Amino acid sequence: MKFLQILFAFFVMLTTANANIVISEIMYDPSQGSDTDLEWVEIYNDGPAAVDLKDWKLDGSNFNDIAINPKEYVVIARELVDGSDDDLESFEAYYGNNDGIWDEKDGNYKAVDGSMSLVDEDYILLSSDTYADSINYSSSWGGKGNGKTIYKINLGGSNTKENWAESTFDGGTPGKNKNNNGLLVKLEVISSNTEISFVTLPDDSSDAGYQILPIANENRLIQVNVEVNTQSNIAVYAELNSNKIQLNQAGSNGTTKIFDGSLQMPFYSNAGNQTINVSVTDQNKKTTYKMVDFEYLPLIASTFDIDEINFGTLQSGNSAEKSVSMKNAGNVLIDASVSGTDLVNGQDMIGVQNMQVKTATSYMQLSKTPAIIDLNLGPGINSSKHIYFKVNIPQDVSPNIYSGVISLTAIMG
């Protein structure tokens, strides 16, 4: 009896356990200006500790020394500020305030000068002496000639086409999480000795209003900034869904005081309209209120408990079954889209039709064409379901080590 070993690599969107620095967004074909002025690459620290990027390289070229903190983005720009060329274009001119200096007035993220020349079909390497992250993208991934970027969907996942997408925003979203979406703020002005001048929230888009999207599998921090016209000693609070915090005073000019703080919104909270209640109580126990309405937009996301299925050693004519636990990391009901490739090694092949998938009682045959699996998997911190995969080994298969890919993607249910 012949024996057959199958190594089945299962590439999906998931968060890896190991810390690293990853390439997270690429602007390779800007329409807002020339390539020499507006190309850029964004990187992200997916690890638990700060990393000194001194002596790191992008495509073999050094970029300005900088440290990147945990869960922080850094943009490496081809021309950060306008140089000696004939035009006035630069990354800072388009994405910042066009004062010729990149500082905190331009954005709440770091950006440095680098050296690159990106094309429609390209290989990008980010490396140090001990670490490397690379991506081999093409224009079929998006971002060709329309001024949009391509970005990594799951920052802990693989650099395959299935885990990258075209940004929905013109110019991309440098220095921000890609799962950001809409916040709409409304202010009610009242007559009072203590007056709330304005309330601001994070703005993750160039569109009108404030826009924020949940972060998959994490609490979303919503930074609240409040300006109050008063000469009294006051206490300022912000409340969201029974979560009430006291804001800290961040500044004062005598008649105006600035307060800030962060509210938390779980990723699984229902999409739709939400309200932040801001209250200011003065030394006379008089309270002034503002209600800030915003929209918490849908998030379609999932994670998996493994990133590889190894069916081990099997005999010709036999079969084996393995399962994957899929977790709803978003805030809407999801199903799944599933497809597969042939299992190959050189000229030897086991066709994709020999693999099956099921979520309940009956298997269906896998295909190279995506099919929909009805999961009806609702949001929640412990929301998950098992998906079962089966491989059937034909009698006439040659002994070899075979590998292939299954694409499993969450879609709105």
N, C-alpha and C positions, 0 to 999 in steps of 0.2 A: 504493500500500500504506500503510495506517495504521500508525503507531508508537505504542506504549504503554509508559509508564514506570511501574514498580512499585517502591514503597518499602515493604519488608516489615519491620516492627519485630518483633524476636524477643525477648520479655521472658521471662527465666528467672532462676533463683537463681544469682547469681555474686558474686564480690568485685570491686569496681571498683578501678581503679588510682589514682583521684584521692582525696585525703584530704578528709574532711568530718566534720561533727558531725551525727548522725542521731538521729531519734526511734526508740527501740528497744523500749519497753514502755509500755502504757497501762492504768491502772486507772480505768475510767470508771463502773462500777456496783458499788461494794463492798457486800457483804452483811454484812461484819464490823462495820460502823458506818455513820454517816451519810455522804452524799456530801461534805458540807462539811468533814468531818474526815479522810476516808480516800481521796479522789481523789488520784492522782499520775501524773506522766509521767516516764519514764526516758529519758535521752539517752546517747549513746556517741560517743567520739572514735575514728573509724575512720582517723585520719591519723597521720603520723609525728612530729608535734610537739604540745607543749602549747598550749592555746588559752585566753586570758583571756576569760571570758564576761561581763565587765563591759559593760553597755549592751545585752546581748542580751535578746530578749523572747520570751515564750511567749504566743501569741494576742494580741499587741499590748501585753502587760503585762510590766514588768520583774520579774525575780526576783533573789534575793540574789546579789551578786557572788561569783564563784568561778572558779578555774582548773581545767580538765579536762585530764588528762595523756593521752598516747597509749594506746589500748586500755583506757581507764578509763570507768566508768559514773558518772553523777551523777543523783540522783533530785530532781525538783522537786515538792514536796509542797504540797497546798492548805493544810494546817495541819500544819507540821512538828512543833511542840510545842503542847501544850494552851494555848489563849488565854483570853479572858475570857468565853467562852460558858458555858452552864449545864452542859454535860456534861464528862466527863473524857477524851474520845476525842481521839486525834491519831495522826499517822503514827508518831511516836516511841513512843507508848504501846503501839501494836499490834506494830510491827516492831522496836522497841528494848527497853530494859530498864525503861521507864516511870519514869525518874527526873526527867523534865521537861527534860532536856538531851540534845541530839544530839551525841555525841562518839564516840571510838574504842571505848568500852564498848558501844555499840549495834550496831556493825557495821563491817566493813572497807571501807566505801564512803562516798562523800560524799552528803549530802542538804541541800537548801536550801528555804527558803520561797518559794512562788510564788503567783500568782493565776490561777485557772482555774475554769471551771464546765462540766463535761463532760456530754454527753447521749448517748443511744443511737446517734444518727446525727449525726456531728460532723466538723468540719474543724479540724485543729490545725496551727498554723504556728509553727515555731521560726525566729527570724530575727535577723540583725545588719544593719549597714549594707551589707554586701557579700555576705551569704550567707543562704540560706533552705532549710529542709527542711520539707515539709508532708505530711499524710496525711488522706485523706477516708475514714473508716471507717464501718461500720454494725454493728448488733447481730448481723447474720447472720455476722459474722466470729468470734463467740464472746464470752464474758464477760458475757452479759446475765443479771443477777439471781442469779448463782451464786457471787459473790465471787472469780471468777478474772479474770486479766488477758488481754489480747491482746499478743503479742510478735512482733517481726520475726525471721523464721527465718534469713535470710541478711542480715547487717548491711550488706553492700555492695550488696544487691539493691534492687529497686524497691518502692515502697509500694503494691502491688496486693494484692488479697485472697489471691492464690496464695502470696504471700511473707509472710503473717501467719497466726498460729494462736493458738488458745486455750491458755493455760498449763495444764499438768497439775496444778499445785500450787495449793491454796487460798491466796489472797492474792498469787499470783504470785511472782516471784523478783527483787525490787528489788536493784540493785547487783551482779547476777551475770550470767554468761553463760547464755543459755537452753539451751545444750547440756550442761547439768550433770546428772549422775545418780549412781548409788549406789556408795558405799564402805562396806563393813562391816568394823569393826575388832574383832579378838579379841586379848586379852592373856593371856599365861601368867605367873603370879606365881611367882617362885622365891626361895629363901632365900639371901641373899648380903649381904656387907658393902656391896657396891655394888649397889643395887637400882634397876631401871627402874620408876619409879612409874606412869607412863602414857605412851602415845603417842597423839597426836591428829593428825587429817588434816582437810582442809577439809570443812565441812558445808554443802552447797548446798540442803538441803531441810529442811522441818519434820518429815519422817518420821523414824522411829527409825533409828539408825545414821548412818554417814557416806555421802553419796551424791555421786558425780561422774560426769559424762559426758564423752567426748572432745570436743575442739573441732575442727570440720571444717577440714582442711587445715593444722592447726597442732599443735605439740607441746603436750600438756596438762601444766602445772606442778602437781605435787602437793606442797604444803607439808607438811613433816613436823616436828612439834614433840615433843620428848622431855624429860621431867623425870626426873632421876636423883638418888636419895638417896645421897650420898657426901661424904666429906671429902677424898678423894684427887684427884690430878690425873688426869684421864681424857680419852680421845679417843672420840668418838661417831660412828658411821657408819650410813648407811642404804643398802640395796642393793635394786634392782628390775631384774629381767631382765638381770643382769650389769652394770648401771650402778650403780657404787658411789660415793657421795660422802661426804665428811666434813662433819658438821654443825658450825655455829658456835655458840659459847656466847653466849647472849643475856641471861643473868642469873644471879644466885646470891644466896642468903641465908645462906650458911655451911654448912648441911647439905644443901641442895637446889640443884641446878644445872639450868638450862634451856638446851636446845640446839635450833636449828632450821636448816632448809635445804630446798631444792626439788629433787625428782626430776622427770625428764621422761618422759612417756609418749606415744609417737607416736600420731597419730590413727588410723593403720591397724593398730595392734596388735589382735590378736584379742579379741573380747568374751569375757568369762568370768572365772573366779576367778584372781586374781593374789596374790602374796605380797611384802610388803616385809620384809626382814630388817634389824632394828635391832641393833647390837652396841655394847657399851661396854667398852673396854679400860682398866684402871687402871694405875697406875705400877708395879705388880708383875707386869704382863703377864697379868693374869687378865681373862678376857673373859666378859661377861654378855650374853645374847641375848634378844631378843623377836621373835616372828614375827607380823606384822600381815597378816591376810588381807582382801582386798577384792574386790569384783566390778566389773570394767570392762564397762560396759553397752553394748549395741549403739548405733551411730550411723549413721543413714541420711542421707547428704549427698552433694551433687555440685556441681561447678563447670563452667563452660563457657569455651571460648577466645574467644568473641565474645558480644556482646549484641544484635546486629542483623544480619539478613540483607537485603542489598540486591540484588535480581535485576537492577537496572539497567533499560535500555531494551529492550523486546521488541516484536516484531510480533504482531498478532492471529493466532492459530492456532499460534504457536510455544510452546516450553517452555524451561525452564532449571532447572538443578540446582545447589544449594549444600550444603555440609556443615558440621556443627558437631561439635567434639570435646568429648565429655562425660567428665569425670574423676570417679572414685570418691573422694570426700573423706572417706568414713567408714571403718568397720572391719567391714562385713558385705557379703555378696554383694548386688548391686542389679540390678533391672530398671528400666524407665521407664514412666510413664504419660503419654500424649501426646494432646492435643486441639487444636482450632483454631477460629478465628472466620472469618466471611466477610471478604473484602478489600473495603473500601468507600471511596467518596468521594462524599458527598452522596447522591443517589439512585442513583448508579452502583454496581454490585456485581459481584464475581467470587465465586461461591459457594465455601464451604470444600471442597466435593467436588472442586474442581479442583486441590487440593493433595494431595501424596502424601508418604509417609515410608518409609525403609527403613534397615536396619542391615547387611544382608548382600547378598543377590542379588535380592530381589524387593520391589517397592514395594507398599504398601497405602494405601488412600484415607484421608485425614484426615476426622475428624468432629467435631462439637461435643461429642459424648459421648466421654469419655476411653477410650482403648484401651491395652492393655498391650503393650509391646515387650520381647521376651526379649533382654536384653543379656548376662546371666550375667557381669556385670562385678565381679570380685573386688577386695578392698581391696589397696592397695599404693601406695607413693609415686609410681610412674609408671603407675598403672592408668588407662587411658582407651580409649575407642572412638569412632569416627566415626559420626554419624547424618546421613543424607542427606535433604534436602527438595527436592521438585520442584513447580513450578507449571506448569500447562497453561493457556494463554490461549485462551478460546473465540473463534471467528471473529467473533461479533457484538458484542464488547465495545466500548464507547465509549472513545475516547482520554481518559485521565485519569491522575492519580497515586493509586494505591490503597495502603491500609495495613490491617494486621490484627495479630492476636496468635496465637502458638502457646504453649500451656502444656506444659512438659516437666518432669516431677517425678520424682525418684528414689524408688523403692519397694523394699522388701526382696524380694530374689529367692528 
